[in-house]
Every structure is written in C-alpha cells, then in structure tokens.
C-alpha cells in the first residue's frame, strides 16, 4: 500500500531515476510500463513544481580530490534566522539543517583543498554574525553518500532493468577539472535530464565530448548525480545523524555493515571525538530508539556518543528548500571542485 503523498507513478519514477539518473525515456518506459511521452510529461510536471530534481554533488571519492567537512554550528537564539540565511547563501555550503540537541545547525561544507577549507571557515563561516561556535569534523573516508539512498518503490525485476554496473573508483586523484568540466556541471545542475546534444550546445562542444567528460567525472567518484524528491511527494523524512565512536581497527568493517542499511543516507569516517558520522533517513522519530538498540546489539564495540534530529532542512545538494522540501532555488556547487594547478 502506498502511504506517500505522491502517486504510484510519481514514486516509481523517482526510484527509477535514483537508480539511473540519466536513463533515457525509452529505457525508463520499459521498466515502468508507461510510454516515454507519459514519463517525460510526468517528470516535467514534477520538476517545474520543485517536487523532484536531479542534483549534482560530491561523489564517493570526493575526499581524494578535495576536502569535505561537517560543521556543528551553535549561535545566539535570536540570530538563528540570519545565520541560516547566511549559511544557505554560501556556495561552498552544500547542505544546511536546523537540528535538535546541543547545536543549532548541521552543515555540509566542501572545498578543493584543506587550505581552502581553512579559509572558508575563518573568512566566511566563523565571521557570520550571531555564530557562537563552529566544530569542524573533516571527512576521512566515505562509505555511503546520498546518491545511493532510494525510496524503494520498484520491484527486483524493474530495478534490474535500470541498474548500471558500478565503475570502480579510480585510485589516483586524476587531473583537476577544467573550465569545460565546470560549465558542464553547472548546466547539469540546472537540468540534469537535458539531452547530451542540448548540454553540448550550451557548453560549446560536441555530444561525444560531453558524454566522455561527464562519464569520466562520475566514474572517478569525483561527482555523483542523484534524483531527489520533496517530502511533499515522497512522504515524511526524519534525517537523524549519529556521532559514533568505533575502535580504529574496526572502522572499515563497521563502515561496510552500516553502509548496507537501506535507510542509511550518509556514512563517513571523520575527525573529532567520535570517528564515524552516520545519517539515517527515518520515516518517524519512533524508529530512532529501536534502531539504536539494534545497532549496539549488532555492533557491541561501538558507542553512540550523540545524535541530532533534523528539524528542518533548508538546503540540500545546493538546492534551497521550502518547508515541505520543495526546491525553490539553486546555488551551483562548481566552486567546490578544484581547478587547474
């Protein structure tokens, strides 16, 4: 039974595009049982209303190419609105959530290098009026990122028709992105479903060049494409972030176990008092305590040091969201990717 606000077709289309964001309409039609024209019209209607979109963001190997950090931000009570607005407007800040617990905001920030991150913090984040403290947790390894989370609407046969083989993430950092790469990323961030031909025309190059460049960025793990849906469409989401302490010699094993949980949205090894950060997307707060109990039974060596429940997400993947999670504006993330040396 579908308990989500969107129709069965809405949710199935979202799930299909989470599996394969660039699948053509004919391929999607074969899996979903609707004509390509019907699916294209449906997607156009959803995206025009800010209910669904394709986001371009840091991929699973971004930390090999740049620097990622989670910021735990506290501010003066009467300054929360102004602080939120300033954080949202910062291009290097990918996501902003107001949170419960001992902090006011959880922020995902990205930069081309550790030096760039230090400048971002000292010159553009810590100087925001009203902020009292910023705790910076630098990401060391990514076990799961947002593009792997799904609404789980398709059956196994449908999923198999759309699942693409996962390319191995390159071990070397590879060349820096150039001006054409960043043009492609900005154009894709504004319309992740546009054709290769349209994308090539917008960026002044050819279709084969576009396919090759974008494919290389994705296969390297530097970027990821993901289909997002507003809460008004996919139903309530309660993002909950856990700070977990894990024995150092068990981090990889724990990362592999937790990264397989379907409701896991983000899992990173981090610096700080706790060495792992786990974000789960629950349907209600009632799921949190049973999950914690099951977690420590399954992994008795870990300690859950803290948890933060997101009260509202203001920005995700560069998209500014309204109270129902609809995308209302976009701040492209091109500044976080390194340019030529």
N, C-alpha and C positions, 0 to 999 in steps of 0.2 A: 504493500500500500504506500502510495506517495504522500508523505506528510509535509512536503516542501511547498512553498508558495507558488513556484513555477509549475508549468505543465510538464507532463512526462517527456514531451519532445524537447522542451527548453532544457531540462536537466540532462537528458541523454546527449544533446548537442554539446553542452558544456563538458560533460565527461569525455566525449569523443575528442574534443579539441584539447582537453588536458592530456590525453594520450598522444595526440599528434596535431599540434597547433597549426601546422602548415599543410595538412591533408587537403587535397582538392575536393571540390563539392561532389564529384562523381564517386570518389573513394568513400566519402562520408555517407553518400546515398546508399552504397552497397551494404554498409554496416547498419544503418539506421532504418532502412526500409521506406525512405521518403525520397522524392525527386530532388535532384540538385537545385532546381529553382526554388522549391519549397524551403530547403535548408538555407539557401543564400538569403531569401527574404526574411526568414526567422532570425538569422544572425544579424542582418542589417537592423531589424526592429529592436533587438536586444541591445546592440551596441549603441544605437542612436539614443536610447533611453539611459545609457550608463549602467545597464544591468549586467553586461558582460563585455570583456575586452581581452586582448592578448597583450600581456605585459612582457617587456624586455628587461631582464635584470641580470645580476651577477650569477654565474653558473657555479657548478660544484667544485671547480678548480680555480675560482677567482683568487683564493688566498695564495696561489702560486704565482699569480701575475700582479696582484695588488694587495691592499690591506683592508680587512673588514673588522668592524668593532661593534659591540653592543654597548650602548650608553644607558646607564641608570641615572636618571635626572631627577633632582629634587628642586623645588622652587618655593617662593613665598606664596601663601594661599591666594592672595588677591592678584597674583601675577600669572596665574595658570593660563588664562586665555591668551595673553600677549606672548607668553613663552611658547605655547602651542603654535601660534601663528608664525613666529619666527623660525621654529624648527621645521614646520611644514614648508616654508619658503626656501629653505636651504637646499640647493641642488644635490649636495653630497649626502643628504639625509634621505634614505630610501623609504623608510617606514617610521611612523610615529604612532604610539598608542598611549592613551591615558590608562593608568593602572591602579589596582588596589595595592595595599601593602606599604612597605617602607619607602616607596618612591612615587613620584607623580607621573613620570613618563618613562617608557622604554623606547629606545631609538636604535634603529639600524643605520649605521653610517659606513660609507665606503670611500676609499681614496686610492690613487695609483700607487702610493708607497707609504711606508711608516713615517717618513718626513712630512709627506702631505697630510697624513692623519694628524700629526702633532700640530701643524699649522692650522688645520681645520678646527681643532679643539681650542687652541689658545687664541686664535684670531676671530673665529666666527661662531663658536658654540658657547664657550665659557664666558664670553663677553655679553651674552644676551641678558638684558636687564631682567631681574627677578629670579634668575637661577641662583640657587644656594650651593649646590654641589653636583658634580658630574663624576660618576665612577665609570671608568673605561675598561671594558673586557675585550681584549683583542682575540679574534678568532685564529686558531692554530690549524684546525683541520675541519673539513665539512663532511659529515656523514649523511646528511639529508638536507635538501633545500626545497623551497616552496613548489618548484615545478613538478615534484613527484607526488604531491598531495592530489587526491581525486575525490569527486563527490560520490563515486562508486554506484553509478546508475546502470552501467552496461553489464550484460552477462559475459561469460567467458568467451563465447564464440564471437560476439561483437568486438570485444576487446582485442582478441587475437587478430582480427581483420585490420585493426588500426595500429597495433603496436609495431614500432620500428625497432630493429636491432640497435642496442645501445653501443655507440662507438666507445672504444677505450679512451680514457682521458690521457692526453699526451703527458709524458713525464717531464719534458723540458718546457720552459716557460714560453718559448716561441717568440716570434717578432712582436714588437709593440704594434698597436693599432695605428693606422694612418688616417688621414683626413677622409678618405673614401669610406673606410670602415665606420667611422663615427657618423658620417652622413647616412649610411645605411641603417645604423642603429637608431638614429633619430627618426628617420622615415618609418621604420618598422614599429617603433614605439607608438607612433601616432595611428598606424593602421597595420596591425600585424597580419592581417589576412589579404592585403593587397597582392596582386599578381606580381610575378617576377618581372614581367615586362613593364608594369607601372612603376615598380620600385627602381628599375634600371633607368627609366625616363626621368624620374625625379632626381636621381643622383648623377645623371650624365654619363652613364656607362652602358654596358650590354647585359642582356639577360644571363648568359653563361658566367660572366664575371660576378654578377650579383649572387647567383647560386653558389659559386665556388667560395666567395668571400664569407657569406653568411654561414655556409656549411662548415667552413674551417673554424670560425669563431665558436660555433656550437660544439663541434667535435672536440675542440681543445678544452672544453669546460669553462672557457672564459665567460661566456654568456649563456643564458637559458631563456627560452620562450615558455610562457605559461598562460593558460586560459584562466581568468578569474571571473567569479560571479558574485554579484552583490547579495548580501543577506536577504534582501527583499525578494530575491529569486531562488537562492539555494537553501534558504532557511537559516535559523539562528546558529551562530558560531560563537563559541566562548573560547577565545585564544588564552591559553594558560601556559606560562613559562616557568619552568622549574630550574633552579640552580642546584646542581648535583655534584657531590664530591665522590670521586671514583679512585681507587688505588691506581697509581700510574701504570702499573703493568697490566691493568685490566681495561684501560680506556678503549683500545681497539675492539675488544670483544664486546664490551657494553655498547659501543657505538654501532656495531653490526646488529646486535639484538634489538636495540631501541629503534634503529633506522628502518626496521622491517614492520613496525607497527603502523597500520593504515592511517590512524589519526595523527601520526607524527607529521608536523609541518616543517620544523627546523630542528637540526641536531648538530651541535658544534662542540669541538674541544676548544676551551678558552683559557685565558689567563685569569688570575684572581683567586680568591679564597676557595671557590668551587671551580672544578676544572672541566665541567660539561654544562652546556645550556641546552635544554630541551623545551621546545614549544609544541604543545598538543592543541588540536582544534576539536574541542568537545562540543556536544550539542546543548549541554546544560551544565550548571555548576554541580548538579547532583552526581555527575560522573567523576569528579575530581578525587574525592576521598577513596572510593573503591579502586580507582586507578593507582593511587599512591600505595595502597595496601598490597595490591597485586604486584606492583613494581618491586617493592622491597622483599616480597616473598620470592620472586623470581631471581632477583639480584641482591642477595643479602649483604654483599660487601659495600653497597653504595649507601650514601647518606643524602637525603633530600634536605638541603640547607635552607632553602627559601622557595617561595612560589609567588607569582604575580598573575592576577586575573585581569585581562584587558577589559576595561570598562567602555572604551570606545576607540576604534581605530580611525585616525584622521588621515593617514597617508599609508599607502601600501604599493611598493614597486614603482614609486614615482607618481602614482595616481592619487589625487586628493579626493577623499570620500565624504559623502554626506552621512547623516545619522543612520541611514538604512544601508550603508555600504555601497551606494552607487557612485560611480566615477563621475566627478563633476569638472575636473581639470587635470592636466598632466604637466609635470616638470620632468623633461627628459633626463636620463641618467648618464648622458655621454661624458660628463666631466669626470666621472669616477674611473674611466678607463685610461690607461697610460698611453701617451703619445710617443712619437719617435724620440730616441735619446739624443 
